[in-house]
Amino acid sequence: MKNYENEKLVGIFYFIDPDLRKNESYYRSELLKMKDDYNVDLYLFYGKELFEFLNAIDIWYEILDYLKKWKASISDLPELNFDLESEQTFNEIKDLPPSVFRKLFRNREVFNDIILTLFPEKKTLSLLLEYFKQNNNKAIYKTLSEKLEELL
């Protein structure tokens, strides 16, 4: 086993998707703590930032080209952005039992990781919020509108 005590180490925490920044401040604060504890340089990169750091931006563009080709080769890949047709999506889900929405809105992690992935532009969720507000004469819809508004 090689001892790296006399070597200059650099740590890199990397997300290929530049839009996955929802926990960025947490990661940065944790990396700062580790930097001081271990006396190493630590970096957090998203998307092409890593390749810019490495002076290898051409590799980033090559990766993007391969990803585009790969996506094009998978013809039956389902679309996960339900905000593309927000009115239609809203009309399909608005009459689900309130208990379904209650379960989905109860867990912030589920909401952030799953619901916001399915509704990235929040268009459908905004329509849903307005629907809940219009029906807030029923206690459950008032509760749902308050919870959804807090999550958004």
CNS distance restraints for C-alpha pairs under 8 A (distance, minus, plus):
assign (resid   8 and name CA) (resid  40 and name CA) 7.45 0.50 0.50
assign (resid   9 and name CA) (resid  40 and name CA) 5.93 0.50 0.50
assign (resid   9 and name CA) (resid  41 and name CA) 6.94 0.50 0.50
assign (resid  10 and name CA) (resid  40 and name CA) 6.03 0.50 0.50
assign (resid  10 and name CA) (resid  41 and name CA) 4.96 0.50 0.50
assign (resid  10 and name CA) (resid  42 and name CA) 5.84 0.50 0.50
assign (resid  10 and name CA) (resid  43 and name CA) 7.87 0.50 0.50
assign (resid  11 and name CA) (resid  40 and name CA) 7.21 0.50 0.50
assign (resid  11 and name CA) (resid  41 and name CA) 6.18 0.50 0.50
assign (resid  11 and name CA) (resid  42 and name CA) 4.50 0.50 0.50
assign (resid  11 and name CA) (resid  43 and name CA) 6.21 0.50 0.50
assign (resid  12 and name CA) (resid  42 and name CA) 5.74 0.50 0.50
assign (resid  12 and name CA) (resid  43 and name CA) 4.83 0.50 0.50
assign (resid  12 and name CA) (resid  44 and name CA) 5.96 0.50 0.50
assign (resid  12 and name CA) (resid  45 and name CA) 7.34 0.50 0.50
assign (resid  13 and name CA) (resid  42 and name CA) 7.72 0.50 0.50
assign (resid  13 and name CA) (resid  43 and name CA) 6.14 0.50 0.50
assign (resid  13 and name CA) (resid  44 and name CA) 4.83 0.50 0.50
assign (resid  13 and name CA) (resid  45 and name CA) 6.34 0.50 0.50
assign (resid  14 and name CA) (resid  44 and name CA) 5.93 0.50 0.50
assign (resid  14 and name CA) (resid  45 and name CA) 4.92 0.50 0.50
assign (resid  14 and name CA) (resid  46 and name CA) 5.91 0.50 0.50
assign (resid  14 and name CA) (resid  47 and name CA) 7.89 0.50 0.50
assign (resid  14 and name CA) (resid  50 and name CA) 7.36 0.50 0.50
assign (resid  15 and name CA) (resid  20 and name CA) 7.09 0.50 0.50
assign (resid  15 and name CA) (resid  45 and name CA) 6.43 0.50 0.50
assign (resid  15 and name CA) (resid  46 and name CA) 4.90 0.50 0.50
assign (resid  15 and name CA) (resid  47 and name CA) 6.29 0.50 0.50
assign (resid  16 and name CA) (resid  46 and name CA) 5.81 0.50 0.50
assign (resid  16 and name CA) (resid  47 and name CA) 4.56 0.50 0.50
assign (resid  16 and name CA) (resid  48 and name CA) 7.69 0.50 0.50
assign (resid  17 and name CA) (resid  46 and name CA) 6.29 0.50 0.50
assign (resid  17 and name CA) (resid  47 and name CA) 5.29 0.50 0.50
assign (resid  18 and name CA) (resid  46 and name CA) 4.62 0.50 0.50
assign (resid  18 and name CA) (resid  47 and name CA) 4.52 0.50 0.50
assign (resid  18 and name CA) (resid  48 and name CA) 7.75 0.50 0.50
assign (resid  19 and name CA) (resid  46 and name CA) 7.83 0.50 0.50
assign (resid  20 and name CA) (resid  46 and name CA) 7.76 0.50 0.50
assign (resid  21 and name CA) (resid  46 and name CA) 7.92 0.50 0.50
assign (resid  23 and name CA) (resid  27 and name CA) 6.36 0.50 0.50
assign (resid  24 and name CA) (resid  28 and name CA) 6.08 0.50 0.50
assign (resid  25 and name CA) (resid  29 and name CA) 6.17 0.50 0.50
assign (resid  26 and name CA) (resid  30 and name CA) 6.23 0.50 0.50
assign (resid  27 and name CA) (resid  31 and name CA) 6.03 0.50 0.50
assign (resid  27 and name CA) (resid  44 and name CA) 7.62 0.50 0.50
assign (resid  28 and name CA) (resid  32 and name CA) 6.18 0.50 0.50
assign (resid  28 and name CA) (resid  44 and name CA) 6.95 0.50 0.50
assign (resid  29 and name CA) (resid  33 and name CA) 6.44 0.50 0.50
assign (resid  30 and name CA) (resid  34 and name CA) 6.30 0.50 0.50
assign (resid  31 and name CA) (resid  35 and name CA) 5.92 0.50 0.50
assign (resid  31 and name CA) (resid  42 and name CA) 6.26 0.50 0.50
assign (resid  31 and name CA) (resid  43 and name CA) 7.48 0.50 0.50
assign (resid  32 and name CA) (resid  36 and name CA) 6.42 0.50 0.50
assign (resid  32 and name CA) (resid  42 and name CA) 7.63 0.50 0.50
assign (resid  33 and name CA) (resid  37 and name CA) 6.19 0.50 0.50
assign (resid  34 and name CA) (resid  38 and name CA) 5.83 0.50 0.50
assign (resid  34 and name CA) (resid  39 and name CA) 7.71 0.50 0.50
assign (resid  34 and name CA) (resid  40 and name CA) 7.93 0.50 0.50
assign (resid  34 and name CA) (resid  42 and name CA) 7.97 0.50 0.50
assign (resid  35 and name CA) (resid  39 and name CA) 5.23 0.50 0.50
assign (resid  35 and name CA) (resid  40 and name CA) 5.19 0.50 0.50
assign (resid  35 and name CA) (resid  41 and name CA) 6.05 0.50 0.50
assign (resid  35 and name CA) (resid  42 and name CA) 6.09 0.50 0.50
assign (resid  36 and name CA) (resid  40 and name CA) 7.38 0.50 0.50
assign (resid  45 and name CA) (resid  49 and name CA) 5.46 0.50 0.50
assign (resid  45 and name CA) (resid  50 and name CA) 5.42 0.50 0.50
assign (resid  46 and name CA) (resid  50 and name CA) 6.82 0.50 0.50
assign (resid  48 and name CA) (resid  52 and name CA) 6.26 0.50 0.50
assign (resid  48 and name CA) (resid  57 and name CA) 6.96 0.50 0.50
assign (resid  48 and name CA) (resid  60 and name CA) 5.90 0.50 0.50
assign (resid  49 and name CA) (resid  53 and name CA) 6.15 0.50 0.50
assign (resid  50 and name CA) (resid  54 and name CA) 6.27 0.50 0.50
assign (resid  51 and name CA) (resid  55 and name CA) 5.94 0.50 0.50
assign (resid  51 and name CA) (resid  56 and name CA) 4.89 0.50 0.50
assign (resid  51 and name CA) (resid  57 and name CA) 4.88 0.50 0.50
assign (resid  51 and name CA) (resid  58 and name CA) 7.99 0.50 0.50
assign (resid  51 and name CA) (resid  59 and name CA) 7.05 0.50 0.50
assign (resid  51 and name CA) (resid  60 and name CA) 6.13 0.50 0.50
assign (resid  52 and name CA) (resid  56 and name CA) 6.01 0.50 0.50
assign (resid  52 and name CA) (resid  57 and name CA) 5.31 0.50 0.50
assign (resid  56 and name CA) (resid  60 and name CA) 7.22 0.50 0.50
assign (resid  57 and name CA) (resid  61 and name CA) 6.65 0.50 0.50
assign (resid  58 and name CA) (resid  62 and name CA) 6.21 0.50 0.50
assign (resid  59 and name CA) (resid  63 and name CA) 6.17 0.50 0.50
assign (resid  60 and name CA) (resid  64 and name CA) 6.31 0.50 0.50
assign (resid  61 and name CA) (resid  65 and name CA) 6.21 0.50 0.50
assign (resid  62 and name CA) (resid  66 and name CA) 6.31 0.50 0.50
assign (resid  63 and name CA) (resid  67 and name CA) 6.14 0.50 0.50
assign (resid  64 and name CA) (resid  68 and name CA) 6.17 0.50 0.50
assign (resid  65 and name CA) (resid  69 and name CA) 6.24 0.50 0.50
assign (resid  66 and name CA) (resid  70 and name CA) 6.01 0.50 0.50
assign (resid  67 and name CA) (resid  71 and name CA) 6.06 0.50 0.50
assign (resid  68 and name CA) (resid  72 and name CA) 6.12 0.50 0.50
assign (resid  69 and name CA) (resid  73 and name CA) 6.20 0.50 0.50
assign (resid  70 and name CA) (resid  74 and name CA) 6.63 0.50 0.50
assign (resid  71 and name CA) (resid  75 and name CA) 7.69 0.50 0.50
assign (resid  71 and name CA) (resid  77 and name CA) 7.86 0.50 0.50
assign (resid  80 and name CA) (resid 117 and name CA) 7.52 0.50 0.50
assign (resid  80 and name CA) (resid 118 and name CA) 5.50 0.50 0.50
assign (resid  81 and name CA) (resid 117 and name CA) 7.29 0.50 0.50
assign (resid  81 and name CA) (resid 118 and name CA) 5.15 0.50 0.50
assign (resid  81 and name CA) (resid 119 and name CA) 5.81 0.50 0.50
assign (resid  81 and name CA) (resid 120 and name CA) 6.66 0.50 0.50
assign (resid  82 and name CA) (resid  86 and name CA) 6.48 0.50 0.50
assign (resid  82 and name CA) (resid  89 and name CA) 6.46 0.50 0.50
assign (resid  82 and name CA) (resid 118 and name CA) 5.70 0.50 0.50
assign (resid  82 and name CA) (resid 119 and name CA) 5.53 0.50 0.50
assign (resid  82 and name CA) (resid 124 and name CA) 7.63 0.50 0.50
assign (resid  83 and name CA) (resid  89 and name CA) 7.33 0.50 0.50
assign (resid  83 and name CA) (resid 118 and name CA) 7.61 0.50 0.50
assign (resid  83 and name CA) (resid 119 and name CA) 5.34 0.50 0.50
assign (resid  83 and name CA) (resid 120 and name CA) 6.95 0.50 0.50
assign (resid  83 and name CA) (resid 121 and name CA) 6.22 0.50 0.50
assign (resid  83 and name CA) (resid 122 and name CA) 6.89 0.50 0.50
assign (resid  83 and name CA) (resid 123 and name CA) 5.78 0.50 0.50
assign (resid  83 and name CA) (resid 124 and name CA) 5.79 0.50 0.50
assign (resid  85 and name CA) (resid  89 and name CA) 6.20 0.50 0.50
assign (resid  86 and name CA) (resid  90 and name CA) 5.85 0.50 0.50
assign (resid  86 and name CA) (resid 123 and name CA) 5.94 0.50 0.50
assign (resid  86 and name CA) (resid 124 and name CA) 4.78 0.50 0.50
assign (resid  87 and name CA) (resid  91 and name CA) 6.21 0.50 0.50
assign (resid  87 and name CA) (resid 124 and name CA) 6.88 0.50 0.50
assign (resid  87 and name CA) (resid 127 and name CA) 7.81 0.50 0.50
assign (resid  88 and name CA) (resid  92 and name CA) 6.31 0.50 0.50
assign (resid  89 and name CA) (resid  93 and name CA) 6.37 0.50 0.50
assign (resid  89 and name CA) (resid 124 and name CA) 6.76 0.50 0.50
assign (resid  90 and name CA) (resid  94 and name CA) 5.65 0.50 0.50
assign (resid  90 and name CA) (resid 124 and name CA) 5.57 0.50 0.50
assign (resid  90 and name CA) (resid 125 and name CA) 7.93 0.50 0.50
assign (resid  90 and name CA) (resid 127 and name CA) 6.71 0.50 0.50
assign (resid  90 and name CA) (resid 128 and name CA) 6.62 0.50 0.50
assign (resid  91 and name CA) (resid  95 and name CA) 7.71 0.50 0.50
assign (resid  94 and name CA) (resid 128 and name CA) 6.60 0.50 0.50
assign (resid  94 and name CA) (resid 131 and name CA) 7.70 0.50 0.50
assign (resid  96 and name CA) (resid 100 and name CA) 6.76 0.50 0.50
assign (resid  96 and name CA) (resid 101 and name CA) 7.76 0.50 0.50
assign (resid  97 and name CA) (resid 101 and name CA) 7.30 0.50 0.50
assign (resid  98 and name CA) (resid 102 and name CA) 6.12 0.50 0.50
assign (resid  98 and name CA) (resid 140 and name CA) 7.06 0.50 0.50
assign (resid  98 and name CA) (resid 141 and name CA) 7.52 0.50 0.50
assign (resid  98 and name CA) (resid 144 and name CA) 7.85 0.50 0.50
assign (resid  99 and name CA) (resid 103 and name CA) 6.19 0.50 0.50
assign (resid 100 and name CA) (resid 104 and name CA) 6.36 0.50 0.50
assign (resid 101 and name CA) (resid 105 and name CA) 5.99 0.50 0.50
assign (resid 101 and name CA) (resid 144 and name CA) 7.31 0.50 0.50
assign (resid 102 and name CA) (resid 106 and name CA) 5.93 0.50 0.50
assign (resid 102 and name CA) (resid 144 and name CA) 6.65 0.50 0.50
assign (resid 103 and name CA) (resid 107 and name CA) 7.31 0.50 0.50
assign (resid 104 and name CA) (resid 110 and name CA) 6.90 0.50 0.50
assign (resid 104 and name CA) (resid 111 and name CA) 6.45 0.50 0.50
assign (resid 104 and name CA) (resid 115 and name CA) 7.95 0.50 0.50
assign (resid 105 and name CA) (resid 110 and name CA) 7.87 0.50 0.50
assign (resid 105 and name CA) (resid 111 and name CA) 6.19 0.50 0.50
assign (resid 105 and name CA) (resid 144 and name CA) 7.91 0.50 0.50
assign (resid 105 and name CA) (resid 147 and name CA) 6.69 0.50 0.50
assign (resid 105 and name CA) (resid 148 and name CA) 6.67 0.50 0.50
assign (resid 105 and name CA) (resid 151 and name CA) 7.68 0.50 0.50
assign (resid 107 and name CA) (resid 111 and name CA) 6.24 0.50 0.50
assign (resid 108 and name CA) (resid 112 and name CA) 5.98 0.50 0.50
assign (resid 108 and name CA) (resid 151 and name CA) 7.34 0.50 0.50
assign (resid 109 and name CA) (resid 113 and name CA) 5.84 0.50 0.50
assign (resid 110 and name CA) (resid 114 and name CA) 5.41 0.50 0.50
assign (resid 110 and name CA) (resid 115 and name CA) 6.77 0.50 0.50
assign (resid 111 and name CA) (resid 115 and name CA) 4.74 0.50 0.50
assign (resid 111 and name CA) (resid 116 and name CA) 6.27 0.50 0.50
assign (resid 111 and name CA) (resid 151 and name CA) 7.79 0.50 0.50
assign (resid 112 and name CA) (resid 116 and name CA) 5.30 0.50 0.50
assign (resid 112 and name CA) (resid 117 and name CA) 7.47 0.50 0.50
assign (resid 113 and name CA) (resid 117 and name CA) 6.19 0.50 0.50
assign (resid 114 and name CA) (resid 118 and name CA) 6.31 0.50 0.50
assign (resid 115 and name CA) (resid 119 and name CA) 6.03 0.50 0.50
assign (resid 116 and name CA) (resid 120 and name CA) 5.02 0.50 0.50
assign (resid 116 and name CA) (resid 122 and name CA) 7.25 0.50 0.50
assign (resid 119 and name CA) (resid 123 and name CA) 7.17 0.50 0.50
assign (resid 119 and name CA) (resid 124 and name CA) 6.76 0.50 0.50
assign (resid 119 and name CA) (resid 125 and name CA) 7.14 0.50 0.50
assign (resid 122 and name CA) (resid 126 and name CA) 6.01 0.50 0.50
assign (resid 123 and name CA) (resid 127 and name CA) 6.41 0.50 0.50
assign (resid 124 and name CA) (resid 128 and name CA) 6.14 0.50 0.50
assign (resid 125 and name CA) (resid 129 and name CA) 6.08 0.50 0.50
assign (resid 126 and name CA) (resid 130 and name CA) 6.33 0.50 0.50
assign (resid 127 and name CA) (resid 131 and name CA) 6.21 0.50 0.50
assign (resid 128 and name CA) (resid 132 and name CA) 6.19 0.50 0.50
assign (resid 129 and name CA) (resid 133 and name CA) 6.20 0.50 0.50
assign (resid 129 and name CA) (resid 145 and name CA) 5.55 0.50 0.50
assign (resid 129 and name CA) (resid 148 and name CA) 6.58 0.50 0.50
assign (resid 129 and name CA) (resid 149 and name CA) 7.02 0.50 0.50
assign (resid 130 and name CA) (resid 134 and name CA) 6.17 0.50 0.50
assign (resid 130 and name CA) (resid 145 and name CA) 7.83 0.50 0.50
assign (resid 131 and name CA) (resid 135 and name CA) 6.39 0.50 0.50
assign (resid 132 and name CA) (resid 136 and name CA) 5.98 0.50 0.50
assign (resid 132 and name CA) (resid 141 and name CA) 5.07 0.50 0.50
assign (resid 132 and name CA) (resid 142 and name CA) 6.66 0.50 0.50
assign (resid 132 and name CA) (resid 144 and name CA) 6.64 0.50 0.50
assign (resid 132 and name CA) (resid 145 and name CA) 5.24 0.50 0.50
assign (resid 133 and name CA) (resid 141 and name CA) 6.90 0.50 0.50
assign (resid 133 and name CA) (resid 142 and name CA) 6.48 0.50 0.50
assign (resid 133 and name CA) (resid 145 and name CA) 5.81 0.50 0.50
assign (resid 135 and name CA) (resid 141 and name CA) 5.96 0.50 0.50
assign (resid 135 and name CA) (resid 142 and name CA) 7.43 0.50 0.50
assign (resid 136 and name CA) (resid 140 and name CA) 7.37 0.50 0.50
assign (resid 136 and name CA) (resid 141 and name CA) 4.77 0.50 0.50
assign (resid 136 and name CA) (resid 142 and name CA) 4.32 0.50 0.50
assign (resid 136 and name CA) (resid 145 and name CA) 7.70 0.50 0.50
assign (resid 137 and name CA) (resid 141 and name CA) 7.41 0.50 0.50
assign (resid 137 and name CA) (resid 142 and name CA) 7.12 0.50 0.50
assign (resid 138 and name CA) (resid 142 and name CA) 6.59 0.50 0.50
assign (resid 139 and name CA) (resid 143 and name CA) 6.24 0.50 0.50
assign (resid 140 and name CA) (resid 144 and name CA) 6.09 0.50 0.50
assign (resid 141 and name CA) (resid 145 and name CA) 5.97 0.50 0.50
assign (resid 142 and name CA) (resid 146 and name CA) 6.22 0.50 0.50
assign (resid 143 and name CA) (resid 147 and name CA) 6.17 0.50 0.50
assign (resid 144 and name CA) (resid 148 and name CA) 5.98 0.50 0.50
assign (resid 145 and name CA) (resid 149 and name CA) 5.93 0.50 0.50
assign (resid 146 and name CA) (resid 150 and name CA) 6.19 0.50 0.50
assign (resid 147 and name CA) (resid 151 and name CA) 6.29 0.50 0.50
assign (resid 148 and name CA) (resid 152 and name CA) 6.12 0.50 0.50
